């Protein structure tokens, strides 16, 4: 069973998008010739493509989950700019194959690198990225790891219902212990620049719950017949933190943009 089974619609509605400052850094780092080709790995419901499609000409977005790609198609296709080619492909990053002669100028891997065989993916990309192309690995912290009084409350309630360890579907999440910059430095894209983009978000109980249901650690099916109890417990605990249903999160996107060494 896929990690995000039952979570796709929540993912589409409640996952935060990509800040304009991140978009600017990505577009500035991408070669400025035309056509500009984007390869988005682990596209999910298409958040990265939606943010970048005005800045590129040819898009290939991949994801192993068929339901995610169906949601991405429904979301992206009606808003794809005229003249921009969009192709969605169901496959894992480790199994990627591209059309003959097609090379990406920008590869984006957002909030998904931890699910992949990282060295293998970066090595395979050496064959799929243009000589002056770049690979961008980026993401923000989840509500599990952000440290505020209200996110501590959220995590505590989830743990009361699903166990102390962070879930990853029916298993347990395993955190990679090597920094992404170090992994990239050992890859063909070893010239790495790192950027940090602060972001502040405002949440309500409804959007917090929707976000949780979009994740692998609190997907709806994990709660079984205790789902209603979980929702009411979370509502009551959060109301004790903020009776006005306003929850502020200070987060940041960390971007690592790699390219091949220059002569």
C-alpha positions as CSV (number, residue, x, y, z in Angstrom):
1,X,0.0,0.0,0.0
2,X,1.3,3.5,-0.9
3,X,2.3,5.7,2.0
4,X,-0.2,8.4,0.9
5,X,-3.2,6.1,0.3
6,X,-6.3,8.0,1.4
7,X,-4.3,11.3,1.7
8,X,-4.3,12.6,-1.9
9,X,-7.3,15.0,-1.6
10,X,-6.0,16.4,1.6
11,X,-2.6,16.8,0.0
12,X,-4.1,18.8,-2.8
13,X,-6.1,21.1,-0.5
14,X,-3.9,21.6,2.5
15,X,-0.2,21.3,1.6
16,X,1.4,24.7,1.6
17,X,2.6,25.9,-1.8
18,X,6.1,27.2,-2.9
19,X,7.0,30.8,-1.8
20,X,7.7,33.3,-4.6
21,X,11.2,33.8,-3.1
22,X,12.0,30.1,-3.7
23,X,10.6,30.4,-7.3
24,X,12.9,33.3,-7.9
25,X,16.0,31.5,-6.6
26,X,15.2,28.5,-8.8
27,X,14.5,30.5,-12.0
28,X,17.7,32.6,-11.5
29,X,19.8,29.4,-11.1
30,X,18.4,27.8,-14.2
31,X,20.1,28.4,-17.6
32,X,18.3,31.2,-19.4
33,X,18.3,29.7,-22.9
34,X,15.2,28.5,-24.6
35,X,13.6,26.1,-24.4
36,X,13.9,25.6,-20.6
37,X,13.1,22.1,-19.5
38,X,11.9,21.2,-16.0
39,X,12.0,17.7,-14.5
40,X,10.0,17.6,-11.3
41,X,10.7,14.4,-9.2
42,X,8.0,13.3,-6.7
43,X,5.6,15.9,-8.1
44,X,2.7,14.8,-5.9
45,X,-0.3,17.0,-6.8
46,X,1.9,19.4,-8.7
47,X,2.8,22.2,-6.3
48,X,6.3,22.8,-7.8
49,X,5.1,22.6,-11.4
50,X,2.2,25.1,-10.6
51,X,4.8,27.5,-9.2
52,X,7.3,27.2,-12.0
53,X,5.2,26.6,-15.2
54,X,5.3,30.3,-16.1
55,X,9.1,30.2,-16.2
56,X,9.7,27.1,-18.3
57,X,8.7,25.7,-21.7
58,X,8.8,21.9,-21.3
59,X,7.8,20.0,-18.2
60,X,8.1,16.4,-17.2
61,X,6.7,15.6,-13.8
62,X,7.0,12.1,-12.3
63,X,5.5,10.4,-9.2
64,X,5.1,6.7,-8.3
65,X,1.5,7.2,-7.1
66,X,-1.2,7.0,-9.7
67,X,-3.7,8.9,-7.6
68,X,-1.3,11.8,-7.1
69,X,-0.7,12.0,-10.8
70,X,-4.5,12.0,-11.5
71,X,-4.8,14.9,-9.0
72,X,-1.9,16.7,-10.6
73,X,-3.4,16.4,-14.1
74,X,-6.7,17.8,-12.9
75,X,-5.0,20.7,-11.2
76,X,-2.3,21.6,-13.7
77,X,-3.7,20.9,-17.1
78,X,-6.3,23.7,-17.1
79,X,-3.8,26.3,-16.1
80,X,-0.8,25.2,-18.2
81,X,0.3,28.3,-20.2
82,X,-0.3,28.1,-23.9
83,X,2.8,26.7,-25.7
84,X,4.1,24.9,-22.6
85,X,4.4,21.2,-22.9
86,X,3.4,19.2,-19.8
87,X,3.9,15.4,-19.5
88,X,3.1,13.4,-16.3
89,X,4.8,10.0,-15.9
90,X,4.2,7.3,-13.3
91,X,7.5,6.0,-12.1
92,X,9.9,6.1,-9.1
93,X,12.9,8.4,-9.3
94,X,15.3,5.4,-9.3
95,X,13.5,4.1,-12.5
96,X,13.4,7.3,-14.4
97,X,13.7,7.1,-18.2
98,X,13.4,10.1,-20.5
99,X,12.6,10.6,-24.1
100,X,15.6,10.3,-26.4
101,X,17.5,13.6,-26.5
102,X,15.5,15.2,-23.7
103,X,17.7,16.7,-20.9
104,X,16.5,18.8,-18.0
105,X,17.8,22.3,-17.4
106,X,16.3,22.3,-13.9
107,X,15.5,19.3,-11.8
108,X,13.4,19.9,-8.7
109,X,13.1,17.5,-5.8
110,X,10.8,19.1,-3.2
111,X,9.9,17.4,0.2
112,X,10.6,14.0,-1.2
113,X,14.3,13.3,-1.4
114,X,14.2,11.5,1.9
115,X,11.9,8.8,0.3
116,X,14.5,8.0,-2.4
117,X,17.7,6.1,-2.8
118,X,19.6,9.4,-2.8
119,X,23.0,8.5,-4.3
120,X,21.4,6.4,-7.0
121,X,19.0,9.1,-8.0
122,X,21.7,11.7,-8.3
123,X,23.9,9.4,-10.3
124,X,21.1,8.6,-12.7
125,X,20.4,12.3,-13.1
126,X,23.9,12.7,-14.6
127,X,22.5,11.3,-17.8
128,X,19.3,13.3,-17.8
129,X,20.6,16.8,-17.0
130,X,21.9,19.3,-19.6
131,X,25.6,20.1,-19.3
132,X,24.8,23.5,-17.7
133,X,21.7,22.3,-15.9
134,X,21.1,22.3,-12.1
135,X,19.5,20.0,-9.5
136,X,17.6,21.6,-6.7
137,X,16.7,19.7,-3.5
138,X,14.6,21.7,-1.2
139,X,11.8,21.7,1.4
140,X,10.5,23.0,4.7
141,X,10.0,21.4,8.1
142,X,6.8,19.4,8.7
143,X,4.5,20.2,11.6
144,X,6.0,17.1,13.3
145,X,9.4,18.9,13.6
146,X,8.5,22.6,13.9
147,X,8.9,23.6,17.5
148,X,6.1,25.8,18.9
149,X,3.7,25.2,21.8
150,X,0.9,24.4,19.4
151,X,2.9,22.1,17.1
152,X,4.1,20.3,20.3
153,X,0.4,19.8,21.2
154,X,-0.3,18.4,17.7
155,X,2.6,16.0,17.8
156,X,1.6,14.8,21.3
157,X,-2.0,14.1,20.3
158,X,-0.8,12.2,17.2
159,X,1.6,10.1,19.4
160,X,-1.2,9.3,21.9
161,X,-3.2,7.7,19.1
162,X,-0.5,6.3,16.8
163,X,2.5,5.7,19.1
164,X,5.6,7.5,20.2
165,X,7.6,7.0,17.0
166,X,6.8,8.9,13.8
167,X,4.8,6.8,11.4
168,X,5.5,6.3,7.7
169,X,2.3,4.5,6.7
170,X,2.3,1.1,8.5
171,X,6.0,1.4,9.3
172,X,8.2,3.8,11.2
173,X,9.9,6.9,9.6
174,X,13.7,6.6,9.4
175,X,15.6,9.9,9.3
176,X,18.6,10.0,7.0
177,X,21.7,11.1,9.0
178,X,23.7,12.6,6.2
179,X,23.2,16.3,5.3
180,X,21.8,16.7,1.8
181,X,24.7,19.1,0.9
182,X,27.1,16.3,1.7
183,X,25.2,13.8,-0.4
184,X,25.2,16.2,-3.3
185,X,28.9,17.0,-2.9
186,X,29.6,13.3,-3.5
187,X,27.5,13.3,-6.6
188,X,28.1,14.6,-10.2
189,X,26.4,17.8,-9.0
190,X,29.1,18.6,-6.5
191,X,29.1,22.4,-6.7
192,X,26.4,23.2,-4.1
193,X,24.9,26.5,-3.1
194,X,22.6,26.6,-0.1
195,X,19.9,29.2,0.5
196,X,17.4,29.6,3.4
197,X,14.0,31.4,2.8
198,X,12.0,32.2,5.9
199,X,8.2,31.7,5.7
200,X,5.4,32.5,8.2
201,X,2.1,30.7,8.0
202,X,-1.2,31.1,9.8
203,X,-3.2,28.0,10.5
204,X,-6.6,27.1,11.9
205,X,-7.9,23.8,13.4
206,X,-9.4,22.8,10.0
207,X,-6.2,23.4,8.0
208,X,-4.0,21.7,10.7
209,X,-6.2,18.6,10.5
210,X,-6.2,18.7,6.7
211,X,-2.5,19.0,6.7
212,X,-2.1,16.1,9.1
213,X,-4.3,13.9,6.9
214,X,-2.1,14.7,3.9
215,X,1.0,13.2,5.6
216,X,2.3,9.7,5.9
217,X,2.6,10.0,9.7
218,X,-1.1,10.9,10.3
219,X,-3.0,9.7,7.2
220,X,-6.7,9.1,7.9
221,X,-6.6,5.4,7.6
222,X,-4.0,5.1,10.4
223,X,-6.6,6.1,13.0
224,X,-9.1,3.4,12.1
225,X,-12.3,3.6,14.2
226,X,-10.7,6.2,16.5
227,X,-10.6,8.9,13.8
228,X,-13.5,10.8,15.3
229,X,-12.0,10.6,18.8
230,X,-8.7,11.9,17.4
231,X,-10.4,14.9,15.7
232,X,-12.3,15.9,18.8
233,X,-9.2,15.5,21.1
234,X,-7.1,17.6,18.7
235,X,-9.7,20.3,18.6
236,X,-10.0,20.5,22.3
237,X,-6.3,20.5,22.9
238,X,-5.7,23.2,20.3
239,X,-8.5,25.3,21.7
240,X,-6.7,25.3,25.1
241,X,-3.6,26.7,23.3
242,X,-5.5,29.3,21.2
243,X,-9.2,29.9,21.9
244,X,-9.4,32.1,18.8
245,X,-8.3,29.3,16.5
246,X,-5.2,31.2,15.2
247,X,-1.9,29.3,15.1
248,X,1.3,30.9,13.8
249,X,4.2,28.9,12.3
250,X,7.6,30.2,11.5
251,X,9.4,27.9,9.1
252,X,11.9,28.1,6.4
253,X,12.7,26.5,3.0
254,X,16.2,25.2,2.7
255,X,17.4,25.0,-0.9
256,X,20.4,23.2,-2.1
257,X,21.2,23.8,-5.7
258,X,23.9,21.7,-7.3
259,X,25.6,21.7,-10.6
260,X,28.6,20.0,-12.2
261,X,32.0,21.5,-11.4
262,X,33.1,24.1,-13.9
263,X,36.4,23.7,-15.6
